[in-house]
């Protein structure tokens, strides 16, 4: 057996407003809407992000994303109006943490 795909699930209270926010973060509309309350971004053939409406669990999700151009990501987030505290130095890389409106954390990492 081999795992061939990974989907991170971010739980939110209001999926419609979350879709608008994640569309700004990823710079693209969702790739799929497989069922009510669930939207997906397929970031490449092997991984992606699901935004799932689940008010009881909202704000308890997180993901770390390796970014090929962290400075470019910072610029695109700023242009989209996504609040952040800028790029920070970490032990072996730089990080750019953000939070969605429910408090789910996304940490972009890069050199």
N, C-alpha and C positions, 0 to 999 in steps of 0.2 A: 504494500500500500504506500501511496505517496500523496501528500497534501499538495494540491495544484493551484489553489487559490485561497486568499485570505481577505475577508471583509471585516472591517472594524465597524462596530455599531455604536452610534452616538444617540443616547436617549434624550428626548426633548419634550417639553410640555405642549408646544404649538408647532406642528410640523410645517404649516404653510410659512410662518415667519422664519422658521429655521431653514427651510429650503432657500428663501431669499438670502439669508446670511451666508450659508455655505456656498451658494452660487457666487457670491462676491469673493469668498475666500479662494475657491478653486478656479474662478474665472470662467466657469462654464455651467450650463444648465445640467440638471441630473440626467444620467444616461438611462435610467429605468425607474419605473413606478410600479413594482410588482404587485402591490396590494395596498388597500387603504392604510394610510398612516406610515408608509414606508417609501423612501426614495433612495436611489443609489447613484454614486459617482464611481465609474470604473476608471481608475487612475492609470491603469495599464492592464494587460491581459492577466496579471497574476494577483493584483490587489485592488481594493477599493474601499469606499466608505458608505455605510448605510446610515441614514438619519431616520430614526424610528420614534414615533409618538408613544410615549409611555410616561404619563405624569408621575406615577409612583416612583420611578427610577431616574427621572430627568435630573441632569446635573451631576451624575455620578460616573460619567464616562471620561475616557481620555485616550489620546493616541499620540505617538511620536512618529514624525515623518522626516526622513532624510531628504534634504532639499539640495539640488545641484547648484543653485544660485541663491544663497540666503539673502544677499543684498537685494537681488531682484525681487525676491518674495516680499521683503520689507517694503520696497517701493510699490509693489502691486497692492499690498494690504493698505498702505497709506492712501493710494489713489482710490481704493474702494471704500475708504472711510472706516476700516476695521481698526478699532482701538488696540494699541499694544504699547509696551514699554521699551521697544527697540531690541536690538540684538545684544545679547549678554555673553560674556566669556564663561565657558564651563571647563571642566578638567581637561577634556581631550578634543573639544570642538566648541563651536559657538551655537547658541540656542536663541530662538525667537518664540517665546510662549505667548499664546493668545487664549482667550476664553470666549465661548459662544454665549448668547444671551441667557442660557440656563446655567452657566458655570462649568460646562464641560471644557476640559483643557486640551488644547492642541499645542504640541511643542514641535516646531520645525527645527531641525538640526543641520549643521553644515560647517564647513571649514572657512 
